[in-house]
Every structure is written in structure tokens, then in C-alpha cells.
Amino acid sequence: MAANASLTHRKARLAQATAMLLLAATLAGCATRPDKTTTGSIPISGAPLESMSASQLENAERSIGAAYERNPRDRNAGLRYAQVLGMTGKHAQALAVMQQVVIAHPTDRDVLAAYGKAQAAAGQLEQALTTIQRAQTPDRPDWRLYSAEGAVLDQLGRSDEARQKYRLALDAQPNEPTVISNLGMSYVLSGDLRTAETYMRSAAQQPAADSRVRQNLALVVGLQGRFKEAEEIARRELSAQQADANVTYLRSMLSQQNSWAKLADKDSQQKATN
């Protein structure tokens, strides 16, 4: 009985540690990330927010916020403002911005997708699911929306349904690394780290894989106690400053699950008994 309680607690902590990371990797790709996956993306002008430092994000928040205040009905200004607010942790404010944008553009698929992201980040998962499903159209299905729907379903504990959505996304966009990575994160949330790592490695090996995919792999490797390998993955193809920031973030994510020392000790004990 105690062992079952411990397993349940461990799965709950894993879910807590990876929930926002999963949403960031899936929902942001629907409408805001200027990456290689361009189908259905929003043409928002300006430098990529993901590459900015904390101080640059603060400056961007002020300047983009001023543009939004001048014209709250401006679709792109609202989308970009909500994005930067979400990246600085102001999820309630980002949701309020998107509520205004969606009123002005109620049938815009990309606006609805971004609204769903804001709802999910603010903890309104059932509402987010409805919004994302509303954005999807049977005659022109968007693989990003399938992936986004899967992310929300995973947060609701409906992992089987979530994985069906990820596979629909992969049917439409074969070998898409972000979707494969999200499928891996689904197994993280259910506590199956070995299966998760298999998917994560497959995602990282795809030609279009980016740093976000590799950081997810680093997280899964670290959660299994292989810290040196996790840090090596986290530092690849990045500047020293970016790598240090990623490793710091990786450690903070892992600390929500347990301390590095305890995980390392557990990993050593498991190896000794195998």
C-alpha cells in the first residue's frame, strides 16, 4: 500500500514538474513560435522572443505593450503582447489580453489557438480544450492544433486520448520532432520514463529538431538520475550563457521532483541491484 502511495506521489510530482514545459512546447508552436514549422503560423514581426535575455524581454514587454494599448484590436500586437506576458509568467494578464483579441477576431484560427494557450497556461484547461477544438476545422485540419489538444488532454489526465491526438498530428506531419517530443512528455506525465526517453531520442534525431526538443530529452535523462549526460545534452549547440541558463533551468525542474543528490543515490542503488 505504501509503495503504491509512493508511486502515485512520484507520478504527481512528475506531472507538476513537466506540465508547463509540455504546454510551452506544444501550444506555443500553434501560433507564436517563429520556428521551422511554418504551416498555420502567425506572421508576427519583430525579433524572436525565445532568443531574448530577461532584460530584453522586459524591454520588449514595455514596447509591445505600448503598441497594444494604442490599438487593442490590432491582432498581431495582441498576439505578441500575450506571448511576451506568458514568457514572463504573467499568465492572468496574457489571458486578459487574448480575451480582448478574440472578441475582435472571433473566427481567426490562430487567434483561437493562442487564446487556448493562454487559457491552459492560466489553468483553465477545460475551457482551453473547447477553444482549441473550436479552432480546428475538419476540412483543413491543423497538426499543431491536434498537438495542442493532446497537451491539454495530458494535463487533464486523459493520456490515451492525448496520444491519439499526437498520432493524428504525426499522420498529418510525419516525423515532426515537436510532436514526437510531446508524445514523449506524455509518458513522462504518466511516469514511464524509459518509453519517454525512446520518443525523446527519436525526436532529437530528426533533422528539424531544435533546442527545445533537446532540452526535453535532457530533462528526461536527468529525471532518471543520469545528470552528467543530461548536462551534456543541455549544453549542446548553445552559447556558454545559454547553456548555463539551460542547465540552471534543468536543475530547477528536477528539484521540483527531488534533489539531484537523492536521485543520483537512487540511480546508483538501482544499478547495484540490477
Legacy VTK file of the C-alpha trace (Angstrom):
# vtk DataFile Version 3.0
C-alpha trace
ASCII
DATASET POLYDATA
POINTS 274 float
0.000 0.000 0.000
2.810 2.392 0.914
4.621 1.528 -2.318
1.505 2.373 -4.337
1.124 5.672 -2.493
4.772 6.471 -3.164
4.351 5.702 -6.882
1.234 7.863 -7.056
3.069 10.714 -5.333
6.027 10.338 -7.674
3.772 10.480 -10.742
2.024 13.544 -9.355
5.344 15.326 -8.816
6.496 14.360 -12.313
3.311 15.809 -13.723
3.811 19.019 -11.754
7.417 19.340 -12.901
6.638 18.865 -16.584
3.172 20.345 -17.061
4.169 23.846 -18.120
7.084 22.558 -20.188
4.721 20.339 -22.162
2.297 23.183 -22.776
5.073 25.510 -23.820
6.400 23.032 -26.328
3.037 22.286 -27.923
0.760 25.256 -27.662
3.364 27.877 -28.414
4.070 26.129 -31.684
0.483 26.692 -32.801
0.657 30.409 -33.137
3.666 32.199 -31.790
6.975 30.459 -32.285
8.841 31.633 -35.410
10.493 28.271 -35.993
10.834 25.957 -38.984
7.298 24.603 -38.626
5.543 27.346 -40.522
2.209 25.793 -41.532
-0.541 27.776 -39.822
1.937 30.096 -38.111
1.247 33.741 -37.429
3.349 36.329 -39.263
4.301 38.460 -36.275
7.026 40.975 -36.948
9.994 41.525 -34.663
12.872 39.555 -33.216
12.170 36.061 -31.839
11.204 36.430 -28.194
12.646 32.993 -27.396
16.166 34.203 -28.056
15.921 37.227 -25.736
17.501 37.606 -22.308
15.400 38.532 -19.264
16.230 42.224 -19.613
15.438 42.150 -23.337
12.094 40.522 -22.590
11.315 43.298 -20.105
12.051 45.928 -22.749
10.014 44.000 -25.310
7.097 43.780 -22.889
7.088 47.570 -22.459
7.346 48.374 -26.168
4.885 45.724 -27.334
2.523 46.645 -24.510
2.567 50.269 -25.648
1.695 49.206 -29.200
-1.149 47.054 -27.889
-2.532 49.887 -25.750
-2.593 52.189 -28.769
-4.812 49.701 -30.602
-6.168 46.767 -28.570
-7.914 45.483 -31.708
-4.601 45.015 -33.528
-4.385 41.243 -33.977
-0.611 40.894 -34.223
0.148 43.345 -31.424
-2.238 41.477 -29.139
-0.794 38.087 -30.019
2.775 39.207 -29.487
1.928 41.005 -26.249
0.178 37.919 -24.865
3.203 35.839 -25.867
5.717 38.009 -24.034
3.460 38.221 -20.981
3.254 34.438 -20.890
7.033 34.147 -21.189
7.482 36.432 -18.189
4.985 34.441 -16.110
2.090 36.909 -16.272
-0.451 34.331 -17.351
-3.557 36.055 -15.976
-2.675 39.250 -17.837
-1.879 37.313 -21.021
-5.306 35.679 -20.801
-6.976 39.081 -20.359
-5.197 40.359 -23.487
-6.248 37.340 -25.518
-9.840 37.721 -24.348
-9.857 41.147 -25.973
-8.168 39.901 -29.139
-10.607 37.022 -29.568
-13.577 39.383 -29.182
-12.229 41.400 -32.116
-11.310 38.306 -34.168
-13.732 35.537 -33.088
-13.250 33.253 -36.096
-9.489 33.614 -36.594
-7.960 30.136 -36.125
-4.589 31.427 -34.996
-6.186 33.801 -32.511
-8.306 30.959 -31.137
-5.224 28.755 -30.833
-3.326 31.473 -28.938
-6.387 32.039 -26.751
-6.429 28.332 -25.933
-2.756 28.526 -24.995
-3.436 31.444 -22.658
-6.347 29.606 -21.054
-4.250 26.488 -20.497
-1.345 28.460 -19.027
-3.790 30.149 -16.649
-5.090 26.757 -15.525
-8.396 26.880 -17.429
-7.860 23.503 -19.047
-11.444 22.557 -19.886
-12.016 25.975 -21.459
-8.730 25.673 -23.357
-9.778 22.304 -24.749
-13.059 23.763 -26.009
-11.291 26.733 -27.596
-8.703 24.586 -29.376
-11.368 22.209 -30.660
-13.297 25.220 -31.928
-10.199 26.410 -33.810
-9.816 23.057 -35.571
-11.725 22.560 -38.840
-12.445 19.107 -40.326
-11.842 20.232 -43.911
-8.477 21.847 -43.102
-7.137 20.090 -40.005
-4.045 21.682 -38.472
-1.496 19.269 -36.970
-0.430 21.921 -34.453
-3.952 22.074 -33.080
-4.019 18.279 -32.744
-0.776 18.523 -30.782
-2.116 21.392 -28.668
-5.268 19.424 -27.918
-3.107 16.490 -26.872
-1.169 18.706 -24.479
-4.319 19.860 -22.729
-5.738 16.334 -22.583
-2.495 15.198 -20.955
-2.881 17.897 -18.299
-6.410 16.657 -17.672
-5.076 13.130 -17.118
-6.609 11.777 -20.328
-3.373 10.326 -21.656
-4.881 7.771 -24.059
-6.890 10.473 -25.812
-3.872 12.777 -25.798
-1.698 10.204 -27.547
-4.371 9.662 -30.184
-4.206 13.387 -30.949
-0.402 13.305 -31.177
-0.635 10.421 -33.641
-3.156 12.336 -35.737
-0.673 15.196 -35.755
2.088 12.838 -36.890
-0.154 11.413 -39.618
-0.527 14.938 -40.950
3.108 15.941 -40.307
5.275 12.778 -40.261
8.435 12.798 -38.144
7.674 16.260 -36.737
10.120 16.461 -33.789
7.978 18.701 -31.580
5.053 16.264 -31.772
7.281 13.234 -31.125
8.744 15.110 -28.164
5.260 15.926 -26.885
4.351 12.256 -27.150
7.421 11.523 -25.061
6.366 14.128 -22.497
3.006 12.373 -22.277
4.830 9.300 -20.985
6.786 11.479 -18.544
3.488 12.651 -17.100
2.375 9.051 -16.611
5.709 8.131 -15.006
7.035 5.891 -17.819
10.447 7.497 -18.232
12.019 4.741 -20.330
9.328 4.946 -23.002
9.515 8.735 -22.787
13.246 8.662 -23.456
12.749 6.464 -26.537
10.442 9.059 -28.057
12.651 11.949 -26.953
15.716 10.442 -28.607
13.747 9.857 -31.793
12.608 13.487 -31.737
16.129 14.794 -31.131
17.456 12.790 -34.099
15.060 14.410 -36.579
16.701 16.944 -38.931
14.250 19.690 -37.876
14.806 19.183 -34.125
15.671 22.356 -32.250
16.989 23.244 -28.819
13.579 22.875 -27.161
13.400 19.240 -28.220
16.903 18.531 -26.928
16.127 20.220 -23.597
13.139 17.902 -23.189
15.481 14.971 -23.772
17.888 16.401 -21.189
15.044 16.651 -18.684
14.003 13.019 -19.158
17.598 11.801 -18.889
18.081 13.902 -15.744
14.876 12.611 -14.177
16.393 9.131 -14.428
19.441 10.290 -12.474
21.954 10.493 -15.348
22.976 14.052 -14.582
26.277 14.260 -16.455
24.631 13.040 -19.647
21.702 15.421 -19.090
24.030 18.407 -18.711
25.948 17.420 -21.833
22.700 17.350 -23.811
21.574 20.661 -22.303
24.814 22.376 -23.339
24.966 21.231 -26.954
24.954 23.787 -29.771
24.432 26.723 -27.407
26.491 29.671 -26.282
28.039 29.396 -22.828
25.476 31.837 -21.414
22.524 29.983 -22.951
23.931 26.633 -21.846
24.386 27.819 -18.257
20.828 29.148 -18.235
19.502 25.846 -19.598
21.402 23.790 -17.033
20.150 26.064 -14.247
16.589 25.628 -15.503
17.086 21.871 -15.836
18.269 21.676 -12.234
15.296 23.740 -11.036
12.873 21.469 -12.896
14.479 18.394 -11.397
14.458 19.911 -7.913
10.659 20.009 -8.087
10.724 16.234 -8.422
13.528 15.599 -5.926
17.033 16.756 -5.169
19.812 15.802 -7.566
21.662 14.033 -4.775
18.685 11.838 -3.876
18.021 10.984 -7.493
21.691 10.142 -8.030
21.683 7.928 -4.958
18.556 6.148 -6.149
20.083 5.641 -9.598
23.218 4.143 -8.032
21.165 1.795 -5.856
19.156 0.600 -8.843
22.348 -0.143 -10.792
23.760 -2.068 -7.839
20.702 -4.299 -7.596
20.406 -4.985 -11.357
LINES 1 275
274 0 1 2 3 4 5 6 7 8 9 10 11 12 13 14 15 16 17 18 19 20 21 22 23 24 25 26 27 28 29 30 31 32 33 34 35 36 37 38 39 40 41 42 43 44 45 46 47 48 49 50 51 52 53 54 55 56 57 58 59 60 61 62 63 64 65 66 67 68 69 70 71 72 73 74 75 76 77 78 79 80 81 82 83 84 85 86 87 88 89 90 91 92 93 94 95 96 97 98 99 100 101 102 103 104 105 106 107 108 109 110 111 112 113 114 115 116 117 118 119 120 121 122 123 124 125 126 127 128 129 130 131 132 133 134 135 136 137 138 139 140 141 142 143 144 145 146 147 148 149 150 151 152 153 154 155 156 157 158 159 160 161 162 163 164 165 166 167 168 169 170 171 172 173 174 175 176 177 178 179 180 181 182 183 184 185 186 187 188 189 190 191 192 193 194 195 196 197 198 199 200 201 202 203 204 205 206 207 208 209 210 211 212 213 214 215 216 217 218 219 220 221 222 223 224 225 226 227 228 229 230 231 232 233 234 235 236 237 238 239 240 241 242 243 244 245 246 247 248 249 250 251 252 253 254 255 256 257 258 259 260 261 262 263 264 265 266 267 268 269 270 271 272 273
